[in-house]
């Protein structure tokens, strides 16, 4: 093995939309535990997973938030 160390270059600049998306997702982490306490596991095809991720990114939200919104719209809370 070689003992030579290779340095890592400077971090590339991300575009403004990507940085905003990351910051927006980071802000949701603190509220997540208090609002959503049940985990749901769903098996999907790799193709569907990719389409979901692209759609969420294009909307500027996380996959989890997009799916929560879709489920809320499909299964609204009923008044007693």
URJO-V204684 format. One record per residue. N is the residue number from 0. PSI is psi in radians with two decimals (* if undefined). OMEGA is omega as a letter, one per 40 degrees, with the letter a starting at -180 (999 if undefined). Layout:
BEGIN
N|PSI|OMEGA + N|PSI|OMEGA
END
This chain:
BEGIN
0|2.62|i + 1|2.43|i + 2|-0.02|a + 3|2.31|i + 4|2.40|i + 5|2.18|a + 6|2.65|i + 7|2.33|a + 8|3.09|i + 9|2.62|i + 10|2.26|i + 11|2.62|i + 12|2.24|i + 13|2.72|i + 14|2.83|a + 15|-0.66|a + 16|-0.73|i + 17|-0.75|i + 18|-0.71|i + 19|-0.68|a + 20|-0.71|i + 21|-0.79|i + 22|-0.72|a + 23|-0.73|i + 24|-0.64|i + 25|-0.63|i + 26|-0.42|a + 27|-0.29|a + 28|-0.60|a + 29|-0.61|a + 30|-0.33|a + 31|-0.85|a + 32|-0.60|a + 33|-0.44|a + 34|-0.66|a + 35|1.90|a + 36|-0.11|i + 37|2.40|i + 38|2.42|i + 39|2.19|i + 40|2.32|a + 41|2.23|i + 42|2.21|i + 43|2.85|i + 44|2.72|i + 45|-0.62|i + 46|-0.75|i + 47|-0.72|i + 48|-0.75|i + 49|-0.75|i + 50|-0.67|i + 51|-0.80|a + 52|-0.73|i + 53|-0.77|a + 54|-0.74|i + 55|-0.77|i + 56|-0.73|i + 57|-0.51|i + 58|-0.14|i + 59|0.46|i + 60|2.96|i + 61|2.80|i + 62|-0.76|a + 63|-0.79|a + 64|-0.72|i + 65|-0.76|a + 66|-0.63|i + 67|-0.76|i + 68|-0.76|i + 69|-0.75|i + 70|-0.70|i + 71|-0.71|a + 72|-0.61|a + 73|-0.53|a + 74|1.23|a + 75|2.68|i + 76|2.32|a + 77|2.44|i + 78|2.45|a + 79|*|999
END
